[in-house]
């Protein structure tokens, strides 16, 4: 709206001469002047036009100025119209008071001073113009606010829809990763079993054993990639948990170095480990911290050429413990150092050959270390000069006692002969595991779906059931529940052998009645340890049952014997379940 737009001024007087004089006086204002010779004509003009100022003669026939002003004020359209009375007769204070009561804003006596009248009318014309401009601006502001509010509402709605879509995409991504891990682990299981079978017969020279070692090493690599993918899913959902326990950092380092030995041997690399004398207690998630050291060593191994050297040093510092991995590898450019610990980051250095991987290992290192309250840093003099990675962990609380970890180099337990039911819809996985068990003297039956597993458990009466989860007809959870409902099912040892390995999968298997949960591809040594644990528990039960038999011989009451047997059986179940879950 233009600020200088002319407004309408209505001149009302029954004398043409006075109208002309008013017109002459007000013409310099540049406003639109409208004339009316009576009150009725003035009302007609007012009904058709917006009027800013009305100049009214008080003494007029038919409708005097006071009556006309009253009618103007009663019309909602002219609430803001300024009314100025002009009179040469009614000049008392009573007249002026009546004029203001009728809605007038000024009262001018005749003869008028042209400059004064022009100034007064000009002020009210400007006030009307600015009032109309403010009203227009207010309406424009309201319109824009309404439009913006509508846009924001639509944007918020789109944002909510996008957020819901992202959540759904994220959920489907997690489901896909879990399914991918399951589907990748399934074929790895029979491959690992087949390698174990071939290794059993490979007692010849190094050349004949080497292919099996290569396959086993690559299976381990694939398994770690699958685990890393699932860790990414846990990280993005903020569900990567740390389970602290007291441990000796030296044991953690030894476990990690054992895991990297095959990769070092394949590249003829030399690893030098320096540990402080004595025990170095930490409060940490042993599995995750072992993963940190292993990832650092694996990174050094990848980027160090064959024959290179890697140093692993653990040393106490004034406010914590430092784990340092240094190598003689390809080095790191300065501009890449800030990005090394980012998820999925891959080196852009064309001079350095690509070494595979998903760009997850170092990101997991930093996240796990930060969850422990520590830091992870990297440095390098430059390309071709090697690299230096340092993990710093806070000092443990006073009086923290290191608990020794189970040694991985313990002798493989002998697998006792058992009646074992193997259930897996992957026939290669089922038959290869069954072949390993038969070689150790066990009587084994294999079936390939959940309903067959329930029927075989009742007819074959196995001591141990190795049961897959993702089965056709009836999944492993429901199959386990049905087996537990059988008369002999309560005493069977149920072991889940599955590609589903997340925390909620383990909880579900425990709730369904499983005694242990193994994730494919399963290390056959882990199976033999569980079977050995079964024998130990059964020996315990045998002793308890013998004690019950003694009571039976010495008691004339069958109730006492039955109670003793019940106590022995209950004790067996508790101890055997605890033993399985501890392993």
N, C-alpha and C positions, 0 to 999 in steps of 0.2 A: 504494500500500500504506500503511495507517494505521500511524503510529509507535507508538501505544498499544494496539495489538491484543494481547489476552492470548495467552500461549503455554502449552503443555502441560508439566506437571511430573508425573513418574511417581514414586510412593512405593511402595517394595517392602520388605515385612517380613512374616514369618510370624506375627507377634504382632499381633492386632487392636488392642490397647491402644496399642501404639507407633504404629500407623498413624493412630489417632485423634489422638494427641498431635502427631504431625508435621503433620497436617491443620490442627489448631488453631493451631500456630505459624506456618504458612505462609499461612493464609487471608488475613491483611491485605495480602499482595502483590497480590491481585486476579487471580491467574493461574488457569488451569484445572488443578485437582488431580485426578490419576487414581491409583487405588489398586490394588495387586496383592499378593496374600498369598503368592506363591511365584515362583520364578524362571521356571517355565514359563508362568505366567499373565502375567508381565511381558513375556516374549518375544512372546506373542500380542498384547498391547497395542502393543508396539513395531512389529510387522508391519503394524498397521492405522492407526497414528497417528504423526505427526511429534512427537517429544518433544524439548523444549529441555534439560531437566535431569532426571536420574534419581538419586533418593536411595535407596541400596541398603544393606540390612543385610548385614553380612558373613556372619554365622552363620545359614544357612538349610538345611533338609533338601533332599535331592535335588540341588539346584543352588545352591552357595554364591555369595556376592556376587562373588568373584574370577572364577569361571567365567562367571557371567552377564555381567560387564563385558567379558570377552574376546570372548564371542559378539556383544555389542553393537558392539564396535569393528570386528569383521570384516565387519559389514554396511555397504555403502557409503552407505546412506541415513542412517546415524547417525554419520558421521564427525565431525560438529560438535556432537553431543550431549555435554553436560557430565555426568560421572559423579562423584557424591560418595558416598564410603563412610561408613557409620555403624556403630560397633562398641563394645560394652562389654567384649569379651573380648580381641580381637586388638589390642593397644595398643602392641606393641614397634615399634622402628624397622624391623625386618625386615618386619613386617606392613605398615607404611606404604609401605616400598619396593616390596613386592609389589603393593600397591594401585596405585601410580603406574605400575608396569610393565604392569599389566592395562588401563591407559587411564584411570585415575582422575585427576581434577583437584584433589581435596581429600579429606581424611581427618579425620572428626569423631569424637570419643570421647563416650561416654555416661557420665554425664548431660550433655546438651547445654545450652548457653546459648541460650534462644529468640531473643534479639536477634541473636546472632552467627550462628546458623544461618540466620535469616531474611535477614540481610544478605548472607551468602555465596551463598545460592540466588538472591536478587534480582540480584546482580551478574552471575551466569552467565545468568539469564533475559534481562536487558537485553542482554548481549553476544550471545546467540543471536538476539534480536529484531533488533538492529542489523545482525548479519551477514546475516540473511535479507533485511532491507531493502536492504542493499548489493547482495546478489545480484539482488534484483528490479530495483533501479536499473540494475545492469550489464546485465541482460537487456533492460530497456527501452531503455537507451542503444544496445545492439547492434541492437535492432529498428529504432530510429529511424535509426541510421547506415546500416543495410541499406536502409531505405526511402529515405533521402536519397540514398544511393549509386545506388539504382535510378532515382530521379528524375533525378539528375545524368547518369546514363548515357543515359537516355531523352532528356534535354534536349540532351546532346552529340550524340546521334544525330540528333535533329531539327535541331540547329544545322548539323551536317555536311550533312544533306539540304537545308536551306535555303541553305547556302553553295553547294552544288553547283547548286541551282536558280537562285540568283542569278548564278553564273558562266555557267550556260547561258543565262539571260535576257540577261545582258550580252553574251554572244557573239552571240546572235541579234539583239540590238539593234544591235551593230556591223555585223553582216551586213545588217540592214535598212537602216541608214543608208547603207552603201556601195551597196546596191541602189537605194535611193531617189535617191542622188546620180547614179547611172548613168542611172536612168530619167528624172530631171529634165533631165540634160544632153543626152540624146538629142533631145528635141524642140527644145531651145534651139539646137542646131547648125543645122538647116535654117532656123530663123527668122533667125539671124545671117547665114547665107549669103544668104537672100532680101533682107535689108536691104542687104547689100553690093552685090547685083545692082541693087536699086532706086537706091541711092546713085550707082552708076556712071552712071545716066541722069539723075540729079537735079542738073543744073547750073543750074537756074533760080533764082528769088528765094528768100529766106530762108523764105517761107511754104511753099514746096513741099518744102524740105529738112527742115523742123521735125519732121514726123511720123516720118521715119526716125531723126532724132536721139533722139526720145522712145523709140522702140522699142529702139534700141541702148543707151540709158541704162538702161532697165528690164531688158534682158537682162543687162547688167553687174551690176545689183543682184541679180537672181536667182542669177547665178553666184556672187556673194559669199556669199549665204545658204547655198547648197549647200556651199561651201568651209567656212563656219563650222560647219555641222552635222558635217562630217567632223573638224574640229578638236576639237569637243566629244568625239567618240569617241576621238580620240588622247589628249586630256587625261585622260579617265576611266580610260584604260588606262595612263597614265603614259608614253606613247610619242611625245609631242611633243618633237622633237629640235631642238637649236640647232646650226647649222653656221656657225661663226665664220670670218670673213675680214676682212682690212683694207679699209676703205672710207672715203670722205669722207662725213661726216654730211650735208653740204650736198647731195650727190647723192641721198641717201636722202630728204631732205625734198623736193627738187624732184620726185622720182618720185611721192611721195605727193600733192603739190599738183596735179600733172598729173591724177592719178586722180580727185580730188575736183572738178575744174573743171566738169564737166557738171552736177553737183548744185548747185554754187554758182550757175551761170548760170541754172538753172531757177528759183531763188528770188531772183535778182537780189541776191545777197549779195556783200559785198566782203571779200576775204581779204588781209590785210597780213602779209607774211613778213619777219622780221628775222633775218639770219644774220651770224655774226661774219666779219670780214675774213679772207681766207686760208683754207687748208684746215684742217678739224677731223677728224683721223683717229680712227676707232673700230674696235674689234675686235668684230664683231657678225655675226649672221645677217642679211644684207641684206634678204632677202625678208620675214622676220618683223618686222624693225624698221620696214621700210616699211609693213607691215600695222599696226603699232602707231600710227604717225603718221596713217595713213589712217583708222583707226578713231576716233581722237580728233577728227579733222577732220569725219568723217561724223557723229559724235555732236553736235558743235557745230552743224553744218549742220541737222540734224534739229530741234534745240530752239531754233534762232534764227529769228525771224520773217522773212518776205521783206523785203529791204532792209537787214537787220541786218549787223553787222560781226563779223569773226572775226580774231583776231591769233594768229599762230604765231611764237614766238620761240625761238631756240636760243642759249644763252649758256654759256660755261665757268664753272665754279664751283671753289672751292679743291680739292675732292676729287672732282670729276667734271664731268659735263655735264648741263645741264637743258634739257628740251624742254617748252615751255609753250604750251598752247592756251587762249585766253581768248575769250569771246563775250559778246554783248549779248542772250542768249536768255532763256528762261523761268526760269532759276535753279533752285536745289535747296533743299528744306527741310532743316533741320539734322538731323532724325531719319532722313532718307534717306541722308545721306552715308556712314555706315558700311556700307551695303548695296550701294552703286553697283557695286562690282566683283565682286559675287556672280553666279554663273552663273544665267541666266534671270531676273534681277531686272528688274521693270518698275516704273516710278514709279507710286505710288498717289495722286499729287496730282491731284485732280479738276479743278483749275483749268487744268491743262496738258493739251492734247489729245494723244491717243495718236498716236505718230509711226511705228508699225510696228516691225518688227524682232523678233528672238527673244530679246533680252536677253543676247546672247553677246559682243558686240563689246568692251565694257569688261572683261569677265572675261578675254578673251584678251589684252587690253592688259597687265593686271597679271601674268598668268602668264608671258607672253613676256618682260616686263621683269625679273621675278624670276629667270627662267632666265638672263638676262644679268647677274645680280648687282645689279640696280637696284631702284628703288621707284616706285610710281605712287600719286599722291594727288589728291584733289579737294576743292575748297572753293567756297563760294558765300555771298554776303551774305544770300541768301534768295530767295523766289519773286519773279520779275520783275526780278531784279538781275543776271542773267547767271551764268556759272560759270567756274571756273579749274581746269584739269587740268595737273598737272606730273609729268613723267617724269624721273627722275634716273638716269643711267647712271654706273658707275664710270669713273674716268680710265683710258684704255688704257695698256698697258705702254710704257715709254720706247722711242723709236725706231720706233714703229708708223707705217708709211707708208701713206697713203691711196691706194687703187687706184681710179681713176675707173671709174664704171659705164657700161655702154652707154647712150647717149642714146635715149630713146623717140621724140624728135622727128626722128630721122634720116629721110631721104627713103625712101619705100617702094621697095624694090628691084623692078626690072622682072622679070617672070616670063618666063623664056625658054620657047620652044616645046619641049615634051617629049612623049614617049609615056608616058601616065600611066594606070594602072589604079586606079579608085576602087571600094572594096569596103565596103558598109554594108547591113545588113538594113533600115535605115530608108530607103526609096526617096527620100523627100523630101530627106533629108540627102545621099544619094549624088548625086542629079540636080542639086541646087542647087550643090554643090561642083563637079561636073563642068561646069556651065554657066559658073561663074566661070573655071575653068581654060581652057575652050574660048574664052572671050572674050579671054584672054591669048595665044591662038594654039596651045595644046597640043592634041594628038590624044588623046582621052580615051575610055576604055571603062568602063562601070559594070556590076558584078554584085552579087548580093545575098546570097550565102552563101559559106561557106568552101570547099566543094568546087568551086563555080564559079570562085572566085578562083584555086585551084591550076591548074585547066584553062585559064583565061584567061591566067595568067602564062606558061604554056608556049606557047600559040598566038599571043597578042598580042605577047609579048616586050617588055613595057614597060621603060622606064628607071627609073621610080618607081612604087611601089605604096603607095597610101594605104589602109590596111587597118584596119577596125574589129576589136575583140577579141571582143565578145559576138555571135557569128554562129551561125545555125542550121547543122545538118549537121556542121560542123567549126569549132571556135572559131579565133580569130585566131592564137593561139600555135601550134597545130598546123599551121594553114595556112602560117604563116611558115616553120616547119621544113621542110615539104614543098616550098615554093618554093625554099628554099635548097639543097635536094637536086637541083634541076633543073640542067642544064648551064649555062644562062644565069642561073640564080637567084642565084649567088654574086655577080654584079656588079650586081644590081638594088639600088636604094635602097628599103628597106622602112621606112615611117613608120606607127606606130600612131596612129590617130585614134579615140579611144574615150572613153566616159564613166567608165571606171575610171581613177582618178587617184591612188591612194594609193602609198606608197613601194614596197610589195611588188608592186604592179601594174607599176610601172616596172622593177623588178628582173626580173620574169618576162618582160616584153617584151624586155629586153636579152638574157636567157638564150635566148629563142626565136629571136634573130637580127635583131631590129629595130635600125635605126640611130638612130631618134628616137622619142619618145613625146609626142604632143600630146593634151591633154585638151579634150573638148568643153565648151562651144561654142568652136571654134577661131577665133582671129583670122586672117583670110585673109592678113594681112601676115606672120604667122609661117610660113604655108605657102610664100609666095613667097620668103622668106629661105632656107628649106630647099632649095627648088628652085634658087635662085641658087647655093647652096653646092654642089649637085650639079654644076652647070655648071663651077664653079671647079675642083672635083676632077677632072672629066673632062678639062679643059684640061691639068691637071698630068699626067694619065695619057697624054694625047695626046703631050705633049712627051717623056715617058719612052719611049713606044712608038716615037717618031721616033728617039730615041737608039738603041734596039734595032735599028731598021732600018739605021742607019748601020753598026752592028757587023756586021749580016748581010751588007751589001755588001762590007765590008772583010775578012771572015773566010771562010776556006774551010771552016770547021767549022760545021755546023748546030747542034751542041751549044752552042757559045758563044752563038749567037743565041737559042736556046731559053732558056738560062740568063738572058740579059739581059732577055728578055720576061717571064720568071717574076719576076725582081726588080722590073721595072717594075710588073707587075700587083700584086705584094705591097705595093709602096710605095703604089700607088693605094688599095688597100683600107684600109691603115692610116691614111693621111692623110684619106681621105674619111670613115671611121667616126669618127675623132677630131674632124673638123670638124663633123659632124652632131651628135655628143653634146655638143660645146661649145656649140652653139646651143640 
